[in-house]
Amino acid sequence: MTDAPRVRFAPSPTGELHVGNARTALFNWLFARHTRGRLILRIEDTDESRSALSYQTSLMDDLKWLGLSWDEGPDAGGGCGPYRQSERLEIYAGYLKKLIDAELVYPCYCTEEELEEERRSLILSKRMPRYMGRCRSLTPDQRKAREASGRKPSWRFKVPQTTVEFTDLIRGPMRFEGEAMGDFIVVRSNGMPAYNFAVVIDDSLMAITHVIRGEDHLSNTALQIMLYRALGFEPPVFAHHCLILGRDHAKLSKRHGSVAVGEFRRRGFLPEALLNYLGLLGSSFADAKEVLSRDEMVAAFSLERASKSGAVFDEDKLSWLNALYIRNLHVDDLVERLRPFLREAGYAEEKIDQRRLGEIVAAVQGELVTFAGIGGHIDLFFDDRYVLTPEARAVLASDRARQVISSFKEYLEKASGAPREIYIAAMQYTREKSGAKGRDLFLPVRAALTGRLSGPELDRVFAILGPASARERLERLTL
Ligand code: GLU
């Protein structure tokens, strides 16, 4: 094995990929790519009641959509598999046996109700709720009696009364007192390993050198370091990044709006923009640039630089970035990416003349913030979707507007040539004939041709519609 760093992203498939987790994945990916290390994807699916295969699929799908590739994982293979915890149960059982033999764990027969009762009374007496060790010193006979009554034990680790110290790559020196921690469960009564136990075994056997995860795992790290010692493993380096917060500075959750990567995807955000934005949150880049490609992020990434305090998720800023990325797309690429959204908006996009579709998309490119709602931008180009909004109707209601429209129509009746030239000449003719200029001239023409008061440049709209269709729209106007 080489000395290259090995990091992992270890999601629990209990829901859609959250932007917070996606950011953890991004940090691990950036670190792996920056250091020419390897990224391992491990699925932590030992909580059978909450894990679902569909979430595994969607997690992996969202990671791929973001462009976060892994070098080893359930579908990628690698020498340290299997990479799903549910397929590693025998491995955990082997290590539990070691701990039992070394008398570093003991069976606990407490019921949920008993534990809850203990918790409540500790809180009432203003002490920290934790397991107080009721089953730690049961005699063999007492254990037998409990088993005879049908109780299945969980296994608890005997927490040593020592101090755990480690240096976090982002947070610096950390210190936890063993005294403040209760003996914790390593294997549940149903035989499944608890998170802290499985993670230590997996991170060790998968030769993980750096564990990069959210600061909500800091206290777990202290427990995990105890297990590393008990199992005779060398702990990796830890880096706990800050969490993403909502605008109210509470941990980002559904009540703040969209939080799942899938939601942003369905709303028509670009993966490049979302990734760039997640990278900027609690910035970990060497310079102050805000718009960074994936390669630039890889080059500029530094864990040590990552902020310690929470980063506020600002959807307006993400939208700003998204609009910018959309503007910078080549129009052919934009058309391809828009296709599913066009279908969703009811367009049989494959039946539209593709050159025309390209022109339409190019005309609205600068207006788009996301892809959702694309219909609202392009409907005006399609006769069966063109409608006069009440605002447009109001603009067209004045005598002067009627005059503008009738002059414009008059010119179109006899015009021939290239659409753009026809438009310029028609405007000139209308200006002279009606005496209207500026807004009084442009707004009625825009209102009549597009049904709306704002949109792409009029000459462009006219060129795409073509003189015949423009004329027909004016003729059909009932004002
Ligand atoms: N499955 C854990 C989670 O999703 C992983 C935490 C860790 O990275 O150790 O929170």
Boltz pocket constraint, residues with backbone or C-beta under 6 A from the ligand:
constraints:
  - pocket:
      binder: B
      contacts: [[A, 8], [A, 10], [A, 11], [A, 12], [A, 44], [A, 199], [A, 212], [A, 213], [A, 217]]
      max_distance: 6.0
